Amino acid sequence: MSSLKAGAEQVMRCSTASGGTCDRTAPGHVLRPLQERIAAATASKWRDGVVSSVSGGWIGVTFIDCGDTAWVWTHLVPADLAIGQPVALHSLYSTLAFGSVRLSVLVSAAI
């Protein structure tokens, strides 16, 4: 992903100080409860898309309204997230939703 913001590689490093699970709250790591609530409360900022790629923590989301693709990273991609699956990406609070699952993501480019 060549359009990563400065310092993004440092944000992508996980911390396992709490005994094996990542405890970082930076984008792409643990979804904070406040982040989840605020994203849910700002429904107009969600963009509908379809998963177009899943590789090494990177997820390609192709937006339904325009066909553009956004690349997002999360440290742990759920096994049930597959190409072709409908998702929504919150444009302000870096949250990816599919079904009842919400993930914190690091967005590689503006959406």
N, C-alpha and C positions, 0 to 999 in steps of 0.2 A: 504494500500500500504506500505509494510514493507521496500521497498528500497528507501524511500525518503531521499534526501540529508539533511545533518544537516542544520537546520534553515528553512526548507521548510514549516513547519507549520506556522511560522511567516509570510512568504511570502504569504500564502494562506488567510490571514485576509484581508478583504475589508475595504476600507476607503470611507465613504460617506460624507465627509466634503463639497462636492459641491452640496448638496441638494438632496440626495437620490440615485444618481447614483455613482457607484464606480469610483474613479479617480486615482487609483493606476496604475502604469505602470510596476509593477513587472510581471514576467511571470505568465500567467493565468488570468490576468486582462485586462486592455484596450490595444488593439493592437495599438502601436505607428505607425504613418505614415511612418517613416524611416524604422522601422522593416518590414513593409509590402513591401516597395519598394525594400529593400535589398533581402528579401526572393524571390521576383518575379525575381530579376536579377540573382539569383544563381540557375538556374533551375536544375542543376545536383545534387543538394542536397535534392530534394524532393523524398520521398519514398511513393509508392502507397500502399494503404491498404484498409481494409473494417472494418467498425465499428462492433466490436464483443460484446460490452457491453456498457451500459450507466447507471450510477448509482451515484446519489448524487454529481454531478460535475465531476466525473471520467468517462473517455471514454477509452475503450479498443480498440486499433487499431491493427488488425492482418495484417501483411505485406504479400502482394501477392507473393513476390519473395522467401520468406523463411518460412513463417508460424509462425514466432515469433510474440509475442504480446507486444506492448508498452502501458503503461498506462500513460495517460495525464490528467491533471486537468484544468478546467476552471471555473471561479466563476459563469458563467451563460451559461448553455448548451442550445442552441437554440432548440425550440420545434420540429423543423422539422429535427433534426438529429436523425436518427433511426438505429437500428441494421440492418446490411446488406448493409448500404449505402457506396458507394465508397468515400474514402477520400485520402488526401495526407498529409504527415507530413514532415516538413522541419527539417532536422537533425542538422542544425546549429542555426537557428533563432527561434526555438520553436513556430512555426506557424502551425496550422491545417487548411487545406483548404477542403471545400466541396461545389461544385457548385461555385457560385460567392462569397461565404462567407469565410472570413479569421478570425481566432481566435488566440489570444495569448494563449499559453498553458504552464503549468508547466509539464515537462517530469519527470516521477518518476524514470526512469532507462535510461541508455545509449542506444541510437538507432543506 
